[in-house]
Amino acid sequence: MKIVQSILSAIGISQRTLAALINANHTTLSRYETATRSLPTNVMLPLAELQQTLSSLPTPPQASPTTEDIQTLQQRAAYCTAQATILQQQLAAMQLQYNQAATLLQLIAALRINPIITGEKQQRWLDEQAYQANKKLAKYGWLPQQQLQQKIALLQHEAKLCLQQL
């Protein structure tokens, strides 16, 4: 059982391909792997030779980055850094919009108390401004800001990982 599995995992081929390589039936190999049958000698000998040949091969060299791989990593790191910068600017704008809307709501609350504004038209205007400010608070609130901060952190981390691999 183990010889078939070790050959298959060592060279990454299918059972059918291995069977074709040693001129055997793939069901024979399958039954041997599941321990429902033993291997005939005409199949076991080529498998043993193949296993011996595999064990005598030198270990393959480790993959090393090519100049194209390095350039790709550098470009990816630069892209991630640029995207993080753009998102940081968006976050600053988002925070400004939120603060402006919160300030406007405070002003509207103060104006509603003030007896100077008593007209119906002015009250409707204040209601509309409060409605718009509340929409901005929802759009630029804590959760959207946190989501953007997470995206920024992820891009910065990806850029750092790309640079570490160089």
C-alpha positions in Angstrom: 0.0 0.0 0.0 2.7 2.5 1.0 4.8 2.1 -2.1 2.0 3.2 -4.4 1.0 6.1 -2.1 4.7 7.2 -1.7 5.2 7.1 -5.5 2.0 9.0 -6.2 2.7 11.7 -3.6 6.4 12.0 -4.6 5.7 12.8 -8.3 2.2 14.0 -8.1 0.5 11.8 -10.7 -2.8 10.0 -10.7 -3.2 6.3 -10.1 -4.2 5.8 -13.8 -1.0 7.5 -15.0 1.1 5.4 -12.7 -0.7 2.2 -13.9 0.0 3.2 -17.5 3.6 3.9 -16.7 4.2 0.4 -15.4 1.8 -1.3 -17.8 -0.7 -2.4 -15.2 -4.4 -2.0 -14.7 -5.3 0.9 -12.5 -8.0 -1.2 -10.7 -5.2 -3.5 -9.5 -3.4 -0.6 -8.0 -6.6 0.7 -6.4 -7.4 -2.7 -4.9 -3.9 -2.9 -3.5 -4.1 0.6 -2.0 -7.4 -0.3 -0.3 -5.9 -3.6 0.9 -8.5 -5.7 -0.8 -5.9 -7.5 -3.0 -2.2 -8.1 -3.1 0.0 -7.0 -5.9 1.1 -9.5 -8.5 4.8 -9.8 -9.1 4.6 -8.4 -12.6 3.3 -5.1 -11.0 5.4 -5.2 -7.9 8.7 -5.4 -9.6 8.2 -2.2 -11.8 6.9 -0.4 -8.7 10.0 -1.4 -6.7 12.3 -0.3 -9.5 10.4 3.0 -9.8 10.7 3.5 -6.0 14.4 2.8 -6.0 14.9 5.2 -8.9 13.0 7.9 -7.1 15.0 7.4 -3.9 18.3 7.7 -5.8 17.4 11.0 -7.4 18.9 14.1 -5.8 16.6 16.4 -4.0 15.2 19.1 -6.4 16.5 22.6 -5.9 14.4 25.0 -3.9 12.5 27.6 -6.0 14.2 30.9 -5.9 12.6 34.2 -7.0 13.3 35.4 -10.5 13.8 39.1 -11.2 10.3 39.1 -12.6 9.0 37.8 -9.3 10.9 40.5 -7.4 9.6 43.2 -9.7 6.0 41.8 -9.2 6.4 41.9 -5.4 7.8 45.5 -5.6 4.9 46.6 -7.8 2.4 44.9 -5.5 3.9 46.6 -2.5 3.8 50.0 -4.2 0.2 49.4 -5.3 -0.9 48.5 -1.8 0.9 51.5 -0.3 -0.7 53.8 -2.9 -4.2 52.3 -2.3 -3.7 52.7 1.5 -2.8 56.3 1.1 -5.9 56.9 -1.0 -8.1 55.2 1.6 -6.5 57.3 4.3 -7.5 60.4 2.5 -11.0 59.1 2.1 -11.1 58.3 5.8 -10.0 61.8 6.7 -12.7 63.2 4.4 -15.2 60.8 5.9 -14.3 62.0 9.4 -14.6 65.6 8.4 -18.1 65.0 6.9 -19.1 63.2 10.1 -17.9 66.0 12.3 -19.6 68.6 10.2 -22.9 66.8 10.3 -22.6 66.4 14.1 -21.9 70.1 14.5 -24.8 71.0 12.3 -27.2 68.9 14.4 -25.9 70.6 17.5 -26.5 74.0 15.9 -30.0 73.0 14.8 -30.8 71.8 18.3 -29.6 75.2 19.6 -31.6 77.1 17.0 -34.8 75.2 17.8 -34.6 76.5 21.4 -33.9 80.1 20.3 -37.2 82.0 20.1 -35.9 84.0 17.1 -36.7 81.2 14.7 -40.5 80.8 14.9 -41.6 80.7 11.3 -43.0 77.5 9.7 -40.7 77.9 6.7 -37.7 78.2 8.9 -38.7 75.1 10.9 -39.1 73.1 7.7 -35.7 74.2 6.6 -34.3 73.1 10.0 -36.1 69.8 9.7 -34.6 69.2 6.2 -31.1 70.2 7.4 -31.5 67.8 10.4 -32.6 65.0 8.1 -29.6 65.5 5.7 -27.2 65.7 8.7 -28.6 62.4 10.1 -28.1 60.8 6.7 -24.5 61.9 6.7 -24.0 60.6 10.3 -25.3 57.2 9.2 -23.2 57.2 6.0 -20.0 58.4 7.6 -20.5 56.9 11.1 -18.4 54.6 13.2 -18.9 51.4 11.3 -18.0 52.7 7.8 -15.0 54.4 9.4 -13.9 51.1 11.0 -14.4 49.2 7.8 -12.2 51.7 6.0 -9.6 51.5 8.7 -9.5 47.7 8.4 -9.0 47.9 4.6 -6.1 50.4 5.2 -4.6 48.0 7.8 -4.9 45.1 5.4 -3.3 46.9 2.5 -0.4 48.1 4.7 0.1 44.6 6.0 0.1 43.2 2.5 2.7 45.7 1.4 4.8 44.8 4.4 4.6 41.1 3.5 5.6 41.8 -0.1 8.6 43.8 1.0 9.6 41.1 3.6 9.7 38.5 0.8 12.3 40.4 -1.1 
